[in-house]
Amino acid sequence: MTMTSSQIMFFIFSAIIVICSILTVTSRKILRAATFLLFVLVSTSGLYFLLNFQFLAAVQLTLYAGGIVVLIIFSILLTSHISQKFEPIAFSKVIFSALAAVAGIILTSLTIIEYKFNVSKVALKNVDMKEIGHSLLNYGPNGYVLPFEVISVLLLAAMIGSIVIAKKKLNN
């Protein structure tokens, strides 16, 4: 059985996602965790490129890898917690987390195995970039400008709130 280059890239991206996801949640240094998260998000966009979802891959790169991770890293740098090390996790929490992860894997696997995937008989539509652009910049019923603005204000408020809370803890 020979593997194509697409299959090899899929396995490489999948390995990066799995390894860096584990490193993100187990790293004791906050800046390293943010860097591992960046690798996960960039590899996810690589998977989107493999699936020929170029627009989704571009959104993944610009919004998540480019925006959210930079926001997280700047928040870490602004609050001067760059050298902060998280305390070791208690063994009981590790056991319960592992049990929850295994239960999630079993539930997801059973759901995927038992679901009957039907082949769609509807012909694929061509993606019209003009239509996507108009939808993104439209305030109407099928527009996305208002939700995007609401989310950006929410992220700004969350960042300001986290900085205020972190500065109060530093002053005490």
N, C-alpha and C positions, 0 to 999 in steps of 0.2 A: 504494500500500500504506500503510494507516494503522496506526499503532502504538497499542496500548492503554496505559493508565497502568501496568499491571503490567509490560509489556515495557519501558517507559521506566525504571521503577524498577529492573528487573533490570539494564539496561545501566548505570545510575548506580552501583548497588552493585558490579557487576562491575568497572567502571572504578576505583572507590575501592579495591577489593581488590587489583587488579593494580598500580596506582600505589603504594599504600602498602606493598605487599609488597616491591616493588623498593626503595622508600625505606628500608624496615626493614633490609634486608641491605646497603645501600650507604651508609647514614648513618655518619658518622664520630663522631658524638656519641651516647653510650649512652642518654641520657634521651630524645633525639629518636627513636631506634630503638624504644624502649619505647612511646612515644606513637603512632608509626606502627603498631606491632603492635596497639595498642588499637583504632585505626580499622579495621584489617583484621578483628578479631574482632567488632566491633559491626556492620560491614557484612555479615559472614557471618550473624549472627543476623537481619539484615534480609532476607537471602535465605530463611532458614528461615520467617520470617513470610510472605513472598510465597508460599511453597509450602504454607501453612496447617499448618505444623508448629510450633504455638505452644509446646508443651511443650519441644521441642528448642531453639527460639529462646530461651525463658526460661532453660534450662540453660546455653546458650551465653553469655548475658549475665551471669548470676550467677556461674557457675563460672569461665569463662575471662576475659571482659572485666572482671568485677567482682573476681574472686579472684586469678587468676594474674598479671594485669598489675599489680594493686596490690602483690602480693607482690614482683614484679620491681622496681617503682619504689621500694618501701620498702627492698629490698636495696641498690639503687643509692644511695639517700640515706643508709642506715646505714653503708655502707662509704666514704662521702665521695669517691666517684668521679664525682660529678655533672658536673664540668668536664673529665673525661677525654676526650681525643680519640684515636680509634684511628689507628694509623699507616696511611699509604696502602698499598694492596694492590699487590703486584708485578704487572707486566703479564702475566707468564707464568701467574700464578694466575687472572687475569681471563680469559685465553684458555681455560684448561682448564675453568674454571667455566662459561663460555659454551658450550663444546663439550658439557659434561655436561648443561647445561640443554636444548640443542637435541636431544641424543640422547634425553633424557627426554620431550620434546615429541613427537618422532617415534615413539618406542615407545608412548606413551600414545595418540596419534592412530591408529596402525595397529591397536592393540588394540581401540579403540572402533569403528573402521570395520569390522573383520573379525568382531566379535562379533555373533551373531544374537540380537537382543533379542526375546523372545517376550512377547506380551500375556498377562497372567495372567487366568485364567478364574475365579479364586476371588473371591468377593464380599468387599468391604472390611468389616472389623469396625469397629464403633463404638468409639471410644477411651473407656474408662471411667477417669476420673481417680481414683476410689477404688482401683481395681485397681493403677494405677501408684503411688499413694501407699503401698499395702500392700507392693508389691514393693520400693520404695525403703527402707522401714523394716523389712524382714523379714530375719532372719538365716538363714532356711531355704534350701532348694536354689535357689529363684528370687529370692532376696533380694540386695540390693545394699549393705547396711550394712557388711558386713565388707570388701569390696573398697574401698569409699569410705574407711573408717578406715585401711586399709593405705596407700592412696595419700596420705592426709593426713599420716600419720606419715613417709612417705618424703619428701614435700615439706618438712616441718618439718626433717628431718635434713639435706636438701640445703641449705636456707636457712642453718641453723646452721653447717654445714660450710663453705659459701661465705663466710660472715662471718668465721669463724675464720681461713680461709686469707687473706682480704683483710686482716685486721688484722695477721697475721704479716708480710705483705709490707710494710705500712705501718711497722711497728716496725723492720724491717731497714734 
